[in-house]
Each structure stands twice: as C-alpha cells, then as structure tokens.
C-alpha cells in the first residue's frame, strides 16, 4: 500500500474533503465508495506539466484548498554513468519538477486567501547522499532548496511550506524501484555494493510504519504553525545528523581559507 493512499484515508477519516490526483483512479475505488462526494479522484500523471493546471483549477472551483500534499515519487538505482538520459529526466521530472509545478499552481489562491499549508514529501536523501542515487538526491536536494526559499516568500501571507524527510517506509516505494543497466566496472565499488543492497533488500531496509508516518504528516499539516522541516524515523535522524555534523566539521576546518579571499582593507 502506498503512503499516499494511507494519507488520503487519514484525511477522509477525519471528516475532511479530499481531491486525490493519481495515475490510476481505480486504485481509489473502494475509498470512493466509502466516502462518496467527500472524495474526488482526478487522473493525473504529474510529469505531464500541461495536465496539472486543469486539475488544480477544478479542485479549487469545488472549494478552497487548505492543504496540498506533494507525495508522488520514485527511484532509479545505479551509478550515474549507468543511467540513461531517460532515467535522469524521469527522476528530475517526477521528484522535483512535478512538485514545483503543482505547488506554483496553488500559490495564488492561497496567497490571496492568506491561508494554506504545502507539504512536500522529501526524504532523508534530501540531506544525505549515497552512491547509486545521484539523480534522486539531486531532485530531493533541489526540492529542499526550493521549499526553504518558498517558505520565506509565503510565510508573510500565513502560507506555510513544510518538508517531510522520512527514512525507509515499508510501502510500495521499495518494490517499485527501477535499476539502471549495470556496468561491470562498478561491481566491486561502493556503488556496486549499494546496488546489491537495494537489489536484495527486504523489510530490514524499510522499518517505518506507513500508518504512523501518515498520522504524523496529518498532525503536522493541521497544526497552527507547521515547522520548515520534519525528519521521521530513527534511520532518517541518523542520516541527517551525520550529514550535518560532517558538513559542519568540514566547514570549520576551512574557516581560515574561507576568510582569506576578501579584499585587503
């Protein structure tokens, strides 16, 4: 089961109204039967940019949209050289450009109404990095930078942008990973070892409960002043902590060099 579907169930169970934009509307048929008019399902491939605005317009025409959750995502595993142009373009389109375009489509109405929440499902991969995931990292790091800037732009209008950085969630994400065509030269390198780990990974790599993740996201999205970012999962916490500590130590080791390049007074 996808995390997105569980989030949708949590929203509907709380009595709210939801527009769900999904690639396969039939995957939501049981929820449609259960919740009737409170759930509207729109068919949308978020990588087709031209299809986003009409879906957003229809959602906003039905009623003001208070919360947007950008959850679509997917990964391609492989060393950067192993990835095809199509692999690279797909990763950037799905994990970065789709949430950028969807977010921008909702901003005017939220800004004018001076109210709104935009929840970006990022990843611990938006802070750390691993070989074989360069394009996923590029997209998630890009989403983090975009969302941090946007938070500063929209906060004066009481529109809050929040990044969610989960670790390994036990959902359909892992099973849907794609693998780039392997190049033998990488077999005995860190990239090769990481590829083997993902190829054989089971539940031990995905230890986070999607129900708890969905509940946490719901509570954050409906809070009075959501934070800029939230890390979810002990694994994610360690990735983010190690990344920040490593960068800080490296930065401090270069302080003298950093301060040496200004004009002499």
N, C-alpha and C positions, 0 to 999 in steps of 0.2 A: 504494500500500500504506500502511496506517495505521501510525503509530509503535507503537500498542498491540499490533498483531499481531507486529511485529518484536521488541518487548519479550518477548511471550509465547514466541516462537521461541527467544530467547536463554535464557530461564529453562528451557525444556524441554531445550534442547541441553546445558545444564549438568548435566542429570540430576535436576532438581528436579520436584516435583509442583505442578500449577497448576490452580486453578479460574478460568476466564475467564468473566466476566459480560458478555455482549454483546447488542446489539439483534437481530443477525442470526446465529444459531448456525451457519447453513450456511456463513458466511464462514470458519469454522474447521474445516471438514470434512476438509481434507487433513491438518491437524495432528493431528486426532483419529485418523485412520487411521495416521499415522506413529508417534504416541506412545501410543496405546491408553489404558490406565487411568491413566496419569500426567497426562492432561488431561481435566478435566471441564468441559464447556461449559454454562453456565446462560443462559437467555434473560432479559434484563433491560433495561427502559427505566429508566435511573437517575432520570428525572424523575418517575416514579410512586413516590412515597415509600413507600407501603404494600407494594410488592413487594420492597423492599430487605431487610428483616429476615428473611423466609423464606429468601432466597438466602444471606445471611450465616450463618444457623443451619445450613443444610445443609452449607456449606463447612466450618464449624467442627466439625460432627459427624463429618465424614470424617477429619479430622486437625487438629491445632493449626495455625493460620495464622500464619506468621512475618513475612511481608511483605505489605502492602497497597499497591497502586499505583492511585491515582485518576487516570485518564487521559482520561475522557470530556470532550469539549468541542466548542465550535463558535462561530462568529462571525456577527453581523449587522452589515453595514456601512451607515452612514447617519448623518446629523446626528440629534441627539436628538429634535428636533421631527418628523423624518421617520419615526421608529419608531412602530409600533403598540403598543398595550398588550400584545398577544400577543408581539411581538418582545421587549419588555422582560422580560416574565415568563419567556419561554423562556430568555433569556440568564442570568438570575439562577438559575433552576431548574437548568439544565444545568451552569453553570460554578462555581456557589457552593453552592447548597443540596444538590445531589447528593453532592459530596464531603463536606460536613458530615455528612449523614445516614449515609453509608456508613462514614465514619471513626468516628462515635459508636457504630455497631453493633458495631465490632470492639474498641473500647477495653476493655470489662470483662474479656474473656478475656485480652487482652494484659497488662493491669494485674495481674490475679490471677497470671498466669504469670511476671510480671516480665521480660517479653521481648517485643520486637516492633519492627518498622520500618513507618512510614507515609510513603509517598512521594506527595507532592502535585505533580502536573504543573501548574505555574503558567505563567508566561510573563514575558518582559521587560516585557510590558504590565502586569504586577503592580507595576512600579516606575515606568515612564514613562507617557506619555499622548499620544494622537493624536486629532485631530478625526475624527469618524465612528465611533468605537469606545467611546463613553462607557459603554455597558452592559457591554461586555466588560471594560473597565478596572474598572468598579465591582465586578464579580464577582471579578476576579483580585486587586484590591487587598483585597477582603474576604477572599478565601482566604488571602492572605498574613498579614493580621492574625489571623485565626482560627488559622492554623497556628503562628505565632510564639507566641501565648498557649498553645496546646496543647502545644507543645514544652516550655515551662516547667512545665506541670502534670504531664506524663507522664515527664519525664526522671528524677525520683526513683525511678521504677519500671523503669528501664532500657528504656523505650519511647521511641524517637527519631522525631521528625517532621521531615521534610526537604522543603523547597520546591525544585523544579527550575524554572529560569527560562530556557527556550530562546528563541532568536530564530526566524528563519524556517526551519522544517524542510520539506524537499521531500517532502511526504507528501500524503495526500488532503485535508488540512485546507483548503488554499487553494482547491481545486476545489469544496469543499463550502460555501464562504462564501455567505451569503444577503445580498441587498441590499434595504434598505427602499425604499418608494416615494419617488421623488425629488420634492423641492420646488424649483421653478426658481430661487427667490431665492438658493439656496445654490450655484448653479452656479459663480460666479466668486469664491468664498470659499475659505479653506483647507480647509473641509470638502468642497467640491466638487472641489478638486484632489486631495485624498486619496481620494475616492471613485473618481475617474477612474483613479488609480494602481492601486487594487485591481481595478477592472474590467478593466484591460488587462494586469495583472501576469502575468509568466511565471516561468521558473526564476530570473531575476535577483533576484527578491524572496525566493526560498526557496533559500538556498545551503547549508543544513546537511544533512549526510548522516544519514538516519534510522537507519542501521545503527550509526554511531558514537554517535549520541545514545542509542540503546537500550543499547549496551555500556557507556557512561558511567553510565547510570542503574542498570544491573545491578551494576556495581562499587561504586557509592555505596551502594546498598541492602544489599549484603552486607558492607560494611565494618564494622569493630568499633564505631566511633562516628561515624555519618554527621553531616555538618555541618547547620546550620539551613537554609542555602540554598546552591544551586549555580547559577551562571549559565553557560549553554552557548551558545557561538557568539560570534564577534567582533562581529557586529551587536548581539547582546544585551548584550555587555560595554559597548559604547559607549552604548547606550540607558540602561543602569543607571548607568554612570559619570556621564553628562551630567545625569541626573535628580538624583543625589545631590549633585553639585557645585553645581547650580543652587539646590537647596533650602538647602544649607549657606550659600551666599553670601547668599541672601535672609534666612535666619535671622540671620546675623551682622549684616546691615545693620539689623536691628530690635532688637538687643540692648538698647539704651537704653530703647526703648518697652516691651519685654517686662518689664524690671526696674522700671518706673516705677509699676506699678499695685498694689503691695503696700501694706498699712497702714504709715503712718509710725510709727516707734518713738517 
